[in-house]
């Protein structure tokens, strides 16, 4: 009986903590084809990703910023989000936000080779993210297929950008 009581009290305490009103501080905003993409600092080490006011994901990190967007101008459909890990050996990772009209917003998993300045570009119907050499990591290209909503490491690239 004591175990059940402890479990119920513990669950109630956790629900109370998660329902607590965390202070939200807008960090960055970007108009997109699906509405305003906003990154808010939430709590102590969390970031909320919102599109048109709708919650998409919570990212725990040292900082989360918009790195770049495709296509440029008022019709942004793909956003590259930089996640600063706070670590020296791999200070930066990335996630891609796909805001294709008529589909729910999609956020990929983390990827990258820790480099701070990737080149974000269209390659036909595919999105390519090129990373230069970083410390012991070789230059790499990651490809995102918008139809399948899948990202893969393509290969190590030759002639790393400096």
VMD Tcl script that builds the backbone (N, CA, C; Angstrom):
set m [mol new atoms 486]
animate dup $m
set s [atomselect $m all]
$s set {name element resname resid chain x y z} {
  {N N UNK 1 A 0.822 -1.201 0.000}
  {CA C UNK 1 A 0.000 0.000 0.000}
  {C C UNK 1 A 0.859 1.256 0.000}
  {N N UNK 2 A 1.956 1.244 0.783}
  {CA C UNK 2 A 2.829 2.405 0.836}
  {C C UNK 2 A 3.469 2.674 -0.516}
  {N N UNK 3 A 3.797 1.593 -1.262}
  {CA C UNK 3 A 4.413 1.747 -2.583}
  {C C UNK 3 A 3.467 2.463 -3.540}
  {N N UNK 4 A 2.191 2.060 -3.530}
  {CA C UNK 4 A 1.215 2.699 -4.398}
  {C C UNK 4 A 1.006 4.158 -4.029}
  {N N UNK 5 A 0.947 4.433 -2.754}
  {CA C UNK 5 A 0.769 5.805 -2.292}
  {C C UNK 5 A 1.950 6.665 -2.714}
  {N N UNK 6 A 3.164 6.137 -2.563}
  {CA C UNK 6 A 4.366 6.872 -2.972}
  {C C UNK 6 A 4.370 7.112 -4.474}
  {N N UNK 7 A 3.951 6.114 -5.243}
  {CA C UNK 7 A 3.915 6.239 -6.711}
  {C C UNK 7 A 2.910 7.301 -7.135}
  {N N UNK 8 A 1.750 7.294 -6.487}
  {CA C UNK 8 A 0.716 8.280 -6.825}
  {C C UNK 8 A 1.170 9.690 -6.453}
  {N N UNK 9 A 1.745 9.844 -5.263}
  {CA C UNK 9 A 2.251 11.156 -4.855}
  {C C UNK 9 A 3.371 11.619 -5.772}
  {N N UNK 10 A 4.260 10.708 -6.159}
  {CA C UNK 10 A 5.364 11.047 -7.055}
  {C C UNK 10 A 4.840 11.489 -8.414}
  {N N UNK 11 A 3.866 10.762 -8.944}
  {CA C UNK 11 A 3.285 11.120 -10.240}
  {C C UNK 11 A 2.610 12.484 -10.163}
  {N N UNK 12 A 1.902 12.752 -9.061}
  {CA C UNK 12 A 1.248 14.049 -8.881}
  {C C UNK 12 A 2.251 15.179 -8.802}
  {N N UNK 13 A 3.366 14.942 -8.121}
  {CA C UNK 13 A 4.416 15.954 -7.988}
  {C C UNK 13 A 5.034 16.239 -9.355}
  {N N UNK 14 A 5.291 15.182 -10.145}
  {CA C UNK 14 A 5.880 15.364 -11.473}
  {C C UNK 14 A 4.925 16.136 -12.379}
  {N N UNK 15 A 3.637 15.816 -12.315}
  {CA C UNK 15 A 2.649 16.523 -13.130}
  {C C UNK 15 A 2.595 17.988 -12.736}
  {N N UNK 16 A 2.684 18.255 -11.429}
  {CA C UNK 16 A 2.674 19.628 -10.948}
  {C C UNK 16 A 3.880 20.402 -11.460}
  {N N UNK 17 A 5.059 19.769 -11.445}
  {CA C UNK 17 A 6.278 20.439 -11.916}
  {C C UNK 17 A 6.212 20.704 -13.411}
  {N N UNK 18 A 5.713 19.707 -14.189}
  {CA C UNK 18 A 5.675 19.903 -15.637}
  {C C UNK 18 A 4.594 20.894 -16.030}
  {N N UNK 19 A 3.561 21.037 -15.183}
  {CA C UNK 19 A 2.501 21.987 -15.489}
  {C C UNK 19 A 2.873 23.397 -15.041}
  {N N UNK 20 A 3.990 23.518 -14.314}
  {CA C UNK 20 A 4.418 24.827 -13.822}
  {C C UNK 20 A 4.599 25.791 -14.992}
  {N N UNK 21 A 4.218 27.029 -14.783}
  {CA C UNK 21 A 4.331 28.035 -15.828}
  {C C UNK 21 A 5.773 28.505 -15.964}
  {N N UNK 22 A 6.496 27.966 -16.934}
  {CA C UNK 22 A 7.869 28.403 -17.180}
  {C C UNK 22 A 7.846 29.731 -17.912}
  {N N UNK 23 A 8.811 30.574 -17.606}
  {CA C UNK 23 A 8.940 31.856 -18.288}
  {C C UNK 23 A 9.434 31.591 -19.716}
  {N N UNK 24 A 8.768 32.168 -20.700}
  {CA C UNK 24 A 9.174 32.038 -22.102}
  {C C UNK 24 A 9.720 33.364 -22.575}
  {N N UNK 25 A 10.909 33.315 -23.159}
  {CA C UNK 25 A 11.528 34.519 -23.708}
  {C C UNK 25 A 11.819 34.296 -25.185}
  {N N UNK 26 A 11.130 35.031 -26.089}
  {CA C UNK 26 A 11.390 34.871 -27.525}
  {C C UNK 26 A 12.855 35.189 -27.847}
  {N N UNK 27 A 13.504 34.286 -28.576}
  {CA C UNK 27 A 14.904 34.467 -28.952}
  {C C UNK 27 A 15.033 34.887 -30.420}
  {N N UNK 28 A 14.346 34.158 -31.303}
  {CA C UNK 28 A 14.422 34.453 -32.738}
  {C C UNK 28 A 13.082 34.162 -33.393}
  {N N UNK 29 A 12.822 34.880 -34.496}
  {CA C UNK 29 A 11.604 34.689 -35.269}
  {C C UNK 29 A 11.947 34.771 -36.747}
  {N N UNK 30 A 11.185 34.024 -37.560}
  {CA C UNK 30 A 11.396 34.035 -38.999}
  {C C UNK 30 A 10.068 33.743 -39.692}
  {N N UNK 31 A 9.614 34.647 -40.589}
  {CA C UNK 31 A 8.396 34.363 -41.350}
  {C C UNK 31 A 8.650 33.179 -42.298}
  {N N UNK 32 A 7.695 32.239 -42.353}
  {CA C UNK 32 A 7.818 31.073 -43.236}
  {C C UNK 32 A 6.508 30.870 -43.989}
  {N N UNK 33 A 6.493 29.884 -44.885}
  {CA C UNK 33 A 5.287 29.590 -45.649}
  {C C UNK 33 A 4.157 29.083 -44.757}
  {N N UNK 34 A 4.457 28.584 -43.566}
  {CA C UNK 34 A 3.424 28.100 -42.649}
  {C C UNK 34 A 3.166 29.057 -41.492}
  {N N UNK 35 A 3.725 30.249 -41.545}
  {CA C UNK 35 A 3.548 31.217 -40.473}
  {C C UNK 35 A 4.870 31.482 -39.776}
  {N N UNK 36 A 4.797 32.207 -38.690}
  {CA C UNK 36 A 6.000 32.630 -37.980}
  {C C UNK 36 A 6.648 31.456 -37.249}
  {N N UNK 37 A 7.922 31.185 -37.559}
  {CA C UNK 37 A 8.708 30.214 -36.809}
  {C C UNK 37 A 9.366 30.988 -35.684}
  {N N UNK 38 A 9.223 30.499 -34.466}
  {CA C UNK 38 A 9.771 31.204 -33.308}
  {C C UNK 38 A 10.508 30.221 -32.413}
  {N N UNK 39 A 11.664 30.658 -31.929}
  {CA C UNK 39 A 12.422 29.902 -30.939}
  {C C UNK 39 A 12.361 30.694 -29.647}
  {N N UNK 40 A 11.846 30.053 -28.599}
  {CA C UNK 40 A 11.719 30.689 -27.285}
  {C C UNK 40 A 12.634 29.991 -26.288}
  {N N UNK 41 A 13.279 30.767 -25.431}
  {CA C UNK 41 A 14.036 30.201 -24.318}
  {C C UNK 41 A 13.011 29.890 -23.238}
  {N N UNK 42 A 12.989 28.637 -22.767}
  {CA C UNK 42 A 11.989 28.193 -21.802}
  {C C UNK 42 A 12.707 27.579 -20.599}
  {N N UNK 43 A 12.393 28.049 -19.417}
  {CA C UNK 43 A 13.027 27.496 -18.223}
  {C C UNK 43 A 14.497 27.852 -18.164}
  {N N UNK 44 A 15.311 26.906 -17.716}
  {CA C UNK 44 A 16.735 27.194 -17.533}
  {C C UNK 44 A 17.609 26.750 -18.703}
  {N N UNK 45 A 17.314 25.607 -19.322}
  {CA C UNK 45 A 18.162 25.146 -20.421}
  {C C UNK 45 A 17.345 24.556 -21.560}
  {N N UNK 46 A 16.112 25.005 -21.691}
  {CA C UNK 46 A 15.259 24.490 -22.743}
  {C C UNK 46 A 14.894 25.559 -23.754}
  {N N UNK 47 A 14.574 25.103 -24.940}
  {CA C UNK 47 A 14.136 25.986 -26.016}
  {C C UNK 47 A 12.916 25.368 -26.652}
  {N N UNK 48 A 11.897 26.181 -26.881}
  {CA C UNK 48 A 10.690 25.722 -27.550}
  {C C UNK 48 A 10.702 26.191 -28.987}
  {N N UNK 49 A 10.317 25.300 -29.881}
  {CA C UNK 49 A 10.212 25.616 -31.307}
  {C C UNK 49 A 8.728 25.663 -31.637}
  {N N UNK 50 A 8.273 26.815 -32.163}
  {CA C UNK 50 A 6.869 27.037 -32.460}
  {C C UNK 50 A 6.719 27.479 -33.919}
  {N N UNK 51 A 5.641 27.043 -34.567}
  {CA C UNK 51 A 5.303 27.510 -35.913}
  {C C UNK 51 A 3.861 27.978 -35.873}
  {N N UNK 52 A 3.645 29.234 -36.237}
  {CA C UNK 52 A 2.319 29.858 -36.213}
  {C C UNK 52 A 1.668 29.685 -34.838}
  {N N UNK 53 A 2.479 29.787 -33.785}
  {CA C UNK 53 A 1.973 29.685 -32.424}
  {C C UNK 53 A 1.787 28.267 -31.913}
  {N N UNK 54 A 1.996 27.262 -32.765}
  {CA C UNK 54 A 1.825 25.864 -32.367}
  {C C UNK 54 A 3.168 25.269 -31.955}
  {N N UNK 55 A 3.175 24.594 -30.820}
  {CA C UNK 55 A 4.384 23.955 -30.306}
  {C C UNK 55 A 4.801 22.807 -31.223}
  {N N UNK 56 A 6.077 22.786 -31.615}
  {CA C UNK 56 A 6.612 21.722 -32.468}
  {C C UNK 56 A 7.516 20.792 -31.666}
  {N N UNK 57 A 8.460 21.376 -30.906}
  {CA C UNK 57 A 9.399 20.545 -30.149}
  {C C UNK 57 A 10.070 21.348 -29.055}
  {N N UNK 58 A 10.561 20.613 -28.058}
  {CA C UNK 58 A 11.405 21.208 -27.025}
  {C C UNK 58 A 12.820 20.699 -27.245}
  {N N UNK 59 A 13.773 21.626 -27.263}
  {CA C UNK 59 A 15.174 21.281 -27.484}
  {C C UNK 59 A 15.965 21.704 -26.261}
  {N N UNK 60 A 16.680 20.766 -25.673}
  {CA C UNK 60 A 17.504 21.080 -24.514}
  {C C UNK 60 A 18.920 21.322 -25.010}
  {N N UNK 61 A 19.463 22.505 -24.697}
  {CA C UNK 61 A 20.761 22.875 -25.252}
  {C C UNK 61 A 21.302 24.116 -24.558}
  {N N UNK 62 A 22.573 24.390 -24.828}
  {CA C UNK 62 A 23.213 25.616 -24.360}
  {C C UNK 62 A 22.572 26.817 -25.044}
  {N N UNK 63 A 22.333 26.710 -26.361}
  {CA C UNK 63 A 21.559 27.701 -27.109}
  {C C UNK 63 A 21.060 27.091 -28.412}
  {N N UNK 64 A 19.970 27.651 -28.925}
  {CA C UNK 64 A 19.369 27.208 -30.183}
  {C C UNK 64 A 19.104 28.452 -31.013}
  {N N UNK 65 A 19.611 28.458 -32.251}
  {CA C UNK 65 A 19.485 29.621 -33.125}
  {C C UNK 65 A 19.118 29.198 -34.543}
  {N N UNK 66 A 18.561 30.124 -35.297}
  {CA C UNK 66 A 18.334 29.898 -36.719}
  {C C UNK 66 A 19.664 30.118 -37.422}
  {N N UNK 67 A 20.131 29.101 -38.136}
  {CA C UNK 67 A 21.401 29.186 -38.847}
  {C C UNK 67 A 21.198 29.775 -40.242}
  {N N UNK 68 A 20.274 29.202 -41.014}
  {CA C UNK 68 A 19.958 29.707 -42.348}
  {C C UNK 68 A 18.625 29.138 -42.814}
  {N N UNK 69 A 18.155 29.636 -43.962}
  {CA C UNK 69 A 16.846 29.234 -44.461}
  {C C UNK 69 A 16.860 29.141 -45.982}
  {N N UNK 70 A 15.995 28.281 -46.530}
  {CA C UNK 70 A 15.824 28.112 -47.978}
  {C C UNK 70 A 14.344 28.135 -48.296}
  {N N UNK 71 A 13.912 28.507 -49.453}
  {CA C UNK 71 A 14.555 29.536 -50.246}
  {C C UNK 71 A 14.525 30.860 -49.497}
  {N N UNK 72 A 15.303 31.786 -49.941}
  {CA C UNK 72 A 15.385 33.097 -49.289}
  {C C UNK 72 A 14.110 33.899 -49.561}
  {N N UNK 73 A 14.026 35.061 -48.972}
  {CA C UNK 73 A 12.901 36.004 -49.118}
  {C C UNK 73 A 11.728 35.599 -48.235}
  {N N UNK 74 A 10.510 35.884 -48.703}
  {CA C UNK 74 A 9.321 35.683 -47.881}
  {C C UNK 74 A 8.757 34.267 -47.934}
  {N N UNK 75 A 9.347 33.395 -48.723}
  {CA C UNK 75 A 8.771 32.055 -48.870}
  {C C UNK 75 A 9.672 30.971 -48.278}
  {N N UNK 76 A 10.143 31.184 -47.069}
  {CA C UNK 76 A 11.020 30.216 -46.406}
  {C C UNK 76 A 10.258 28.913 -46.170}
  {N N UNK 77 A 10.842 27.816 -46.644}
  {CA C UNK 77 A 10.217 26.508 -46.509}
  {C C UNK 77 A 11.079 25.550 -45.683}
  {N N UNK 78 A 12.390 25.775 -45.662}
  {CA C UNK 78 A 13.308 24.921 -44.905}
  {C C UNK 78 A 14.181 25.810 -44.022}
  {N N UNK 79 A 14.308 25.428 -42.753}
  {CA C UNK 79 A 15.096 26.212 -41.812}
  {C C UNK 79 A 16.125 25.295 -41.161}
  {N N UNK 80 A 17.376 25.738 -41.178}
  {CA C UNK 80 A 18.449 25.015 -40.522}
  {C C UNK 80 A 18.643 25.625 -39.143}
  {N N UNK 81 A 18.493 24.799 -38.105}
  {CA C UNK 81 A 18.585 25.254 -36.720}
  {C C UNK 81 A 19.914 24.786 -36.134}
  {N N UNK 82 A 20.670 25.733 -35.572}
  {CA C UNK 82 A 21.966 25.433 -34.954}
  {C C UNK 82 A 21.772 25.188 -33.465}
  {N N UNK 83 A 22.283 24.065 -33.003}
  {CA C UNK 83 A 22.184 23.696 -31.595}
  {C C UNK 83 A 23.582 23.756 -31.001}
  {N N UNK 84 A 23.815 24.731 -30.141}
  {CA C UNK 84 A 25.108 24.861 -29.465}
  {C C UNK 84 A 25.100 23.924 -28.267}
  {N N UNK 85 A 26.003 22.961 -28.275}
  {CA C UNK 85 A 26.023 21.944 -27.234}
  {C C UNK 85 A 26.701 22.423 -25.956}
  {N N UNK 86 A 27.553 23.442 -26.083}
  {CA C UNK 86 A 28.302 23.917 -24.931}
  {C C UNK 86 A 29.567 23.120 -24.694}
  {N N UNK 87 A 29.805 22.123 -25.540}
  {CA C UNK 87 A 31.002 21.284 -25.403}
  {C C UNK 87 A 32.108 21.739 -26.326}
  {N N UNK 88 A 33.350 21.572 -25.919}
  {CA C UNK 88 A 34.481 22.003 -26.737}
  {C C UNK 88 A 34.814 21.064 -27.880}
  {N N UNK 89 A 34.617 19.758 -27.681}
  {CA C UNK 89 A 34.992 18.808 -28.731}
  {C C UNK 89 A 33.980 18.788 -29.874}
  {N N UNK 90 A 32.738 19.106 -29.613}
  {CA C UNK 90 A 31.707 19.180 -30.656}
  {C C UNK 90 A 30.720 20.278 -30.273}
  {N N UNK 91 A 31.076 21.537 -30.582}
  {CA C UNK 91 A 30.260 22.658 -30.106}
  {C C UNK 91 A 28.933 22.877 -30.835}
  {N N UNK 92 A 28.775 22.314 -32.059}
  {CA C UNK 92 A 27.570 22.613 -32.837}
  {C C UNK 92 A 27.020 21.365 -33.513}
  {N N UNK 93 A 25.708 21.187 -33.403}
  {CA C UNK 93 A 24.972 20.206 -34.181}
  {C C UNK 93 A 23.793 20.939 -34.809}
  {N N UNK 94 A 23.076 20.272 -35.686}
  {CA C UNK 94 A 22.008 20.928 -36.433}
  {C C UNK 94 A 20.778 20.048 -36.520}
  {N N UNK 95 A 19.641 20.713 -36.770}
  {CA C UNK 95 A 18.391 20.039 -37.089}
  {C C UNK 95 A 17.733 20.848 -38.195}
  {N N UNK 96 A 17.008 20.176 -39.058}
  {CA C UNK 96 A 16.334 20.819 -40.176}
  {C C UNK 96 A 14.837 20.837 -39.906}
  {N N UNK 97 A 14.202 21.994 -40.131}
  {CA C UNK 97 A 12.751 22.126 -40.006}
  {C C UNK 97 A 12.184 22.204 -41.421}
  {N N UNK 98 A 11.316 21.247 -41.758}
  {CA C UNK 98 A 10.657 21.197 -43.063}
  {C C UNK 98 A 9.254 21.765 -42.894}
  {N N UNK 99 A 8.975 22.869 -43.594}
  {CA C UNK 99 A 7.680 23.551 -43.485}
  {C C UNK 99 A 6.927 23.516 -44.812}
  {N N UNK 100 A 6.986 22.371 -45.483}
  {CA C UNK 100 A 6.313 22.200 -46.767}
  {C C UNK 100 A 4.823 22.480 -46.613}
  {N N UNK 101 A 4.262 23.373 -47.455}
  {CA C UNK 101 A 2.832 23.678 -47.380}
  {C C UNK 101 A 1.986 22.416 -47.555}
  {N N UNK 102 A 0.892 22.338 -46.789}
  {CA C UNK 102 A -0.010 21.198 -46.889}
  {C C UNK 102 A 0.411 19.997 -46.045}
  {N N UNK 103 A 1.554 20.091 -45.362}
  {CA C UNK 103 A 2.027 19.006 -44.495}
  {C C UNK 103 A 2.320 19.587 -43.111}
  {N N UNK 104 A 2.299 18.739 -42.105}
  {CA C UNK 104 A 2.675 19.185 -40.767}
  {C C UNK 104 A 4.158 19.538 -40.742}
  {N N UNK 105 A 4.553 20.526 -39.955}
  {CA C UNK 105 A 5.979 20.823 -39.815}
  {C C UNK 105 A 6.720 19.570 -39.336}
  {N N UNK 106 A 7.946 19.404 -39.839}
  {CA C UNK 106 A 8.745 18.227 -39.501}
  {C C UNK 106 A 10.132 18.671 -39.047}
  {N N UNK 107 A 10.616 18.099 -37.956}
  {CA C UNK 107 A 11.933 18.407 -37.411}
  {C C UNK 107 A 12.775 17.145 -37.442}
  {N N UNK 108 A 13.914 17.199 -38.145}
  {CA C UNK 108 A 14.797 16.034 -38.209}
  {C C UNK 108 A 15.508 15.829 -36.882}
  {N N UNK 109 A 16.192 14.718 -36.765}
  {CA C UNK 109 A 17.079 14.486 -35.633}
  {C C UNK 109 A 18.347 15.313 -35.819}
  {N N UNK 110 A 19.231 15.286 -34.820}
  {CA C UNK 110 A 20.486 16.043 -34.889}
  {C C UNK 110 A 21.434 15.415 -35.902}
  {N N UNK 111 A 22.199 16.274 -36.566}
  {CA C UNK 111 A 23.214 15.813 -37.505}
  {C C UNK 111 A 24.314 16.862 -37.586}
  {N N UNK 112 A 25.389 16.529 -38.262}
  {CA C UNK 112 A 26.499 17.449 -38.471}
  {C C UNK 112 A 27.817 16.805 -38.095}
  {N N UNK 113 A 28.902 17.537 -38.337}
  {CA C UNK 113 A 30.236 17.050 -37.954}
  {C C UNK 113 A 30.883 18.007 -36.954}
  {N N UNK 114 A 30.084 18.822 -36.304}
  {CA C UNK 114 A 30.493 19.765 -35.260}
  {C C UNK 114 A 30.960 21.108 -35.807}
  {N N UNK 115 A 31.077 21.259 -37.107}
  {CA C UNK 115 A 31.491 22.504 -37.743}
  {C C UNK 115 A 30.457 23.600 -37.490}
  {N N UNK 116 A 30.920 24.833 -37.379}
  {CA C UNK 116 A 30.038 25.947 -37.026}
  {C C UNK 116 A 29.385 26.642 -38.217}
  {N N UNK 117 A 29.895 26.442 -39.432}
  {CA C UNK 117 A 29.383 27.218 -40.564}
  {C C UNK 117 A 29.131 26.318 -41.782}
  {N N UNK 118 A 28.005 25.589 -41.800}
  {CA C UNK 118 A 27.706 24.757 -42.965}
  {C C UNK 118 A 27.144 25.593 -44.114}
  {N N UNK 119 A 27.214 25.029 -45.308}
  {CA C UNK 119 A 26.575 25.633 -46.479}
  {C C UNK 119 A 25.259 24.887 -46.676}
  {N N UNK 120 A 24.162 25.629 -46.670}
  {CA C UNK 120 A 22.799 25.096 -46.756}
  {C C UNK 120 A 22.296 25.438 -48.145}
  {N N UNK 121 A 21.969 24.407 -48.971}
  {CA C UNK 121 A 21.634 24.689 -50.371}
  {C C UNK 121 A 20.667 23.655 -50.932}
  {N N UNK 122 A 20.009 24.054 -52.035}
  {CA C UNK 122 A 19.162 23.126 -52.791}
  {C C UNK 122 A 20.056 22.419 -53.794}
  {N N UNK 123 A 19.829 21.128 -53.978}
  {CA C UNK 123 A 20.541 20.332 -54.976}
  {C C UNK 123 A 19.467 19.552 -55.726}
  {N N UNK 124 A 18.881 20.204 -56.734}
  {CA C UNK 124 A 17.724 19.627 -57.412}
  {C C UNK 124 A 16.536 19.675 -56.465}
  {N N UNK 125 A 15.921 18.502 -56.211}
  {CA C UNK 125 A 14.796 18.435 -55.277}
  {C C UNK 125 A 15.245 18.055 -53.872}
  {N N UNK 126 A 16.538 17.931 -53.677}
  {CA C UNK 126 A 17.111 17.532 -52.395}
  {C C UNK 126 A 17.741 18.739 -51.712}
  {N N UNK 127 A 17.734 18.731 -50.396}
  {CA C UNK 127 A 18.420 19.758 -49.612}
  {C C UNK 127 A 19.783 19.188 -49.235}
  {N N UNK 128 A 20.842 19.974 -49.453}
  {CA C UNK 128 A 22.197 19.541 -49.092}
  {C C UNK 128 A 22.762 20.483 -48.038}
  {N N UNK 129 A 23.423 19.901 -47.058}
  {CA C UNK 129 A 24.078 20.681 -46.008}
  {C C UNK 129 A 25.534 20.216 -45.992}
  {N N UNK 130 A 26.430 21.104 -46.415}
  {CA C UNK 130 A 27.857 20.788 -46.532}
  {C C UNK 130 A 28.598 21.324 -45.315}
  {N N UNK 131 A 29.367 20.446 -44.681}
  {CA C UNK 131 A 30.181 20.817 -43.520}
  {C C UNK 131 A 31.654 20.705 -43.882}
  {N N UNK 132 A 32.437 21.707 -43.503}
  {CA C UNK 132 A 33.880 21.674 -43.728}
  {C C UNK 132 A 34.547 20.838 -42.642}
  {N N UNK 133 A 35.843 20.580 -42.805}
  {CA C UNK 133 A 36.604 19.857 -41.782}
  {C C UNK 133 A 36.454 20.579 -40.449}
  {N N UNK 134 A 36.399 19.797 -39.369}
  {CA C UNK 134 A 36.378 20.381 -38.036}
  {C C UNK 134 A 37.154 19.462 -37.107}
  {N N UNK 135 A 38.244 19.983 -36.552}
  {CA C UNK 135 A 39.112 19.198 -35.660}
  {C C UNK 135 A 39.452 17.875 -36.343}
  {N N UNK 136 A 39.045 16.752 -35.758}
  {CA C UNK 136 A 39.356 15.439 -36.341}
  {C C UNK 136 A 38.265 14.946 -37.293}
  {N N UNK 137 A 37.197 15.717 -37.459}
  {CA C UNK 137 A 36.102 15.324 -38.352}
  {C C UNK 137 A 36.373 15.797 -39.768}
  {N N UNK 138 A 36.219 14.898 -40.706}
  {CA C UNK 138 A 36.382 15.234 -42.124}
  {C C UNK 138 A 35.154 15.994 -42.619}
  {N N UNK 139 A 35.331 16.703 -43.725}
  {CA C UNK 139 A 34.214 17.398 -44.351}
  {C C UNK 139 A 33.143 16.376 -44.728}
  {N N UNK 140 A 31.876 16.750 -44.553}
  {CA C UNK 140 A 30.769 15.844 -44.842}
  {C C UNK 140 A 29.607 16.608 -45.450}
  {N N UNK 141 A 28.799 15.889 -46.205}
  {CA C UNK 141 A 27.564 16.440 -46.751}
  {C C UNK 141 A 26.408 15.575 -46.270}
  {N N UNK 142 A 25.359 16.231 -45.788}
  {CA C UNK 142 A 24.135 15.536 -45.395}
  {C C UNK 142 A 23.058 15.930 -46.401}
  {N N UNK 143 A 22.252 14.945 -46.834}
  {CA C UNK 143 A 21.194 15.176 -47.811}
  {C C UNK 143 A 19.842 14.898 -47.172}
  {N N UNK 144 A 18.901 15.810 -47.438}
  {CA C UNK 144 A 17.542 15.659 -46.930}
  {C C UNK 144 A 16.594 15.488 -48.098}
  {N N UNK 145 A 15.807 14.412 -48.066}
  {CA C UNK 145 A 14.807 14.141 -49.088}
  {C C UNK 145 A 13.458 14.652 -48.571}
  {N N UNK 146 A 12.939 15.760 -49.133}
  {CA C UNK 146 A 11.681 16.338 -48.635}
  {C C UNK 146 A 10.463 15.426 -48.819}
  {N N UNK 147 A 10.461 14.583 -49.839}
  {CA C UNK 147 A 9.309 13.698 -50.057}
  {C C UNK 147 A 9.249 12.610 -48.993}
  {N N UNK 148 A 10.390 12.017 -48.677}
  {CA C UNK 148 A 10.445 10.947 -47.673}
  {C C UNK 148 A 10.698 11.480 -46.269}
  {N N UNK 149 A 11.066 12.768 -46.182}
  {CA C UNK 149 A 11.408 13.404 -44.897}
  {C C UNK 149 A 12.469 12.571 -44.175}
  {N N UNK 150 A 13.563 12.414 -44.880}
  {CA C UNK 150 A 14.655 11.572 -44.386}
  {C C UNK 150 A 15.987 12.261 -44.661}
  {N N UNK 151 A 16.876 12.266 -43.668}
  {CA C UNK 151 A 18.193 12.870 -43.835}
  {C C UNK 151 A 19.256 11.791 -43.679}
  {N N UNK 152 A 20.261 11.826 -44.554}
  {CA C UNK 152 A 21.357 10.859 -44.499}
  {C C UNK 152 A 22.677 11.567 -44.717}
  {N N UNK 153 A 23.725 10.963 -44.168}
  {CA C UNK 153 A 25.065 11.461 -44.454}
  {C C UNK 153 A 25.431 10.892 -45.811}
  {N N UNK 154 A 25.726 11.763 -46.760}
  {CA C UNK 154 A 25.996 11.343 -48.126}
  {C C UNK 154 A 27.370 10.698 -48.224}
  {N N UNK 155 A 28.382 11.439 -47.861}
  {CA C UNK 155 A 29.747 10.927 -47.944}
  {C C UNK 155 A 30.671 12.003 -47.406}
  {N N UNK 156 A 31.895 11.607 -47.170}
  {CA C UNK 156 A 32.896 12.614 -46.842}
  {C C UNK 156 A 33.229 13.311 -48.144}
  {N N UNK 157 A 33.236 14.629 -48.094}
  {CA C UNK 157 A 33.528 15.401 -49.303}
  {C C UNK 157 A 35.018 15.647 -49.414}
  {N N UNK 158 A 35.462 15.811 -50.621}
  {CA C UNK 158 A 36.885 16.110 -50.849}
  {C C UNK 158 A 37.072 17.586 -50.956}
  {N N UNK 159 A 38.282 18.054 -50.639}
  {CA C UNK 159 A 38.578 19.484 -50.758}
  {C C UNK 159 A 37.744 20.313 -49.820}
  {N N UNK 160 A 37.897 20.084 -48.553}
  {CA C UNK 160 A 37.092 20.780 -47.553}
  {C C UNK 160 A 37.217 22.291 -47.703}
  {N N UNK 161 A 36.078 22.974 -47.472}
  {CA C UNK 161 A 36.089 24.434 -47.498}
  {C C UNK 161 A 36.897 24.947 -46.318}
  {N N UNK 162 A 37.543 26.013 -46.477}
  {CA C UNK 162 A 38.306 26.637 -45.375}
  {C C UNK 162 A 37.617 27.913 -44.958}
}
mol reanalyze $m
mol bondsrecalc $m
mol representation Tube
mol addrep $m
